[in-house]
Structures are given as structure tokens and as C-alpha cells.
């Protein structure tokens, strides 16, 4: 009964998202021959229409119980002047997880090499901290997180995003999640804000 009530409450958000900035994300994790294979598809829409999509694939290796190392490759397509520009983005990530009775903490550092059309290649570091409840409230598992972006070429901190949302109960087809993402970008020495309502399915 609670699951049906939650789905009824979420349905209006799905309809509302058609008129606001929104993203649909599919995340896949499978263990094969000791390797944790990972994949992701992300489609984003704002006031101008569908403007961003990316595809990510790679693997992660656990070590020292609570640490993991990931090697991945991402193809990022962004629409500019009616054309799709491709950015090739190999990246490596190291992550530390701390689990308590109430909260699961994760601290992640990602190093990206950005190969961009008609622009110089660039290095960027991203540091993310996430806190997820170990308990459920009305069958929802809330979480909050923040990620800092540091441009190695410009030697400046120029992007930040904050998220808060919740996971629903795991279903036969995967685990649905909904979160709000607030983004700050440093453009021409001024911080400009945007947002995204994200619907994610983890398999």
C-alpha cells in the first residue's frame, strides 16, 4: 500500500518535469570475473530542449576493504548552435566508503582528461562527498551530496553542484531514485546558477 502511495505522489513530479529542466539517467553495475563493470546513460533537457547526452563505461577494482579504483571513458554530446559537439573524457576515480549504523558516507576524487573539439584539451579534478541514510522513512532512503570542480589548466575552482533526493524500494527492474540538482558555474568571473530534476534507475 505504501509503495502505491509513493508512486502516486511521484507521478505528478514526472508530469511537472516535462516543463522544467530534467534528466533521465540509467546506471548499470554488474560483477564479471571479479571486475565491477559500470555503465551510464544520461539524457538532459532544459528550456531550449534536449541539450545534453552522455554515455559512460568502465570498471572498478576494490581494495583495502573500503576503497575502490575506477577507470572509465565518457562520450559527452552537447548541443551548440543546433549542432552536437562531442567531448571525449577518459577519467579515473578513487573512492572511500565509510558505513555507520545510520549513514553511509562516500568520498570520491575523479581526474578527467577532456578532449574537446575546437578547444584545447584540459584536465579537471572533481571531489564529491555524499551521505546516504541507512534507514528508510516511508520507504524512502534520503541522501545529500556536493561536488567541487577544479580546472587544472585555469588553476581555478569554477563549478559546484549540490544534490538532495531519495531512493525508492528496489524493484524487480532496478532501484528508482529521484533527486534535485543545484548547479553553480563560474562564467566571466560571475557565479551563475541552474538546476535539474533527475530521475535515475540503477540496475
RAURMO-V686452 format. One record per helix or strand. SS is the DSSP state (@ for helix, = for strand). FROM is the first residue (numbers start at 1). LEN is the number of residues. If there is no record, write none. Layout:
SS:FROM:LEN
SS:FROM:LEN
This chain:
@:2:18
=:22:11
=:35:12
=:49:15
=:67:14
=:83:17
=:103:14
=:122:12
=:137:1
=:140:12
=:156:16
=:174:14
=:190:13
